[in-house]
Amino acid sequence: MNSISQTLHTLSYVALPLIFAMVFHEYAHGWVANHYGDSTARLDGRLTLDPRAHIDPFGTILLPLLCLVFSPGFFIGYARPVPINPWNLRNPRRDMALVAAAGPGMNLLLAIISAIALSVIITIDPSAAESVRGASAQKDLSGMILVPLVWMCWFSVQINLVLMVFNLIPIPPLDGGRILVSLLPPRQAETLSRLEPYGMMIIFLLVMVDPQVHLFGSLMGPLINTLTTTIISTFAS
């Protein structure tokens, strides 16, 4: 019962930052694509911050929930990818790299904004930060409003950095793979792009075997921890 209560408690603080992170990630892809000549996302109604346009029932809701329940130390999730037609871009190879980089770039920006918001809240009420360190929340106005905001900002920093690093894995259709395809010479780029239909299957297989091989834990974990510490110490101290 305690584990279920803890999961629900965590979910209450994670849900909103996770949805914001995914929606803004996809919006950034669509905005940059539209800026460089591809209006596909805009014409499809995806150039919006309305979460309903971006939510994928499995990837945005069920998958993160399953990760919280069965693998609390690691989670993944995704929104519906915005449609992009590279041939509408003014300079397809260059612009596609910029479109792909826009999503992780937005997540980095959101992580920094969340850290700044965390700093502002702690400045208003330093005691609100004690809840993150394990202290019991106060039952006053601060405990009811500022403490939940502290937790959401804290999780927002971590969630956005996880999504940024995860999406930069150089396997298409992840953003890192598409950036690499845009940067490689044509022959190598074509070879890598052939992985795209199988890319998500490869990623899911890597996630499934990670408890045995510790690929994500040993590579992504230290990087995310370093980035989190750097951003918090720079913008929220």
Salt bridges, closest charged atoms under 4 A:
ASP50 OD2 - ARG52 NH2 2.84
ASP95 OD1 - ARG94 NH2 2.61
GLU130 OE2 - ARG133 NH1 2.87
ASP175 OD2 - HIS25 NE2 3.07
ASP175 OD1 - HIS29 NE2 3.25
GLU190 OE2 - ARG194 NH2 3.18
GLU196 OE2 - ARG178 NH2 2.54
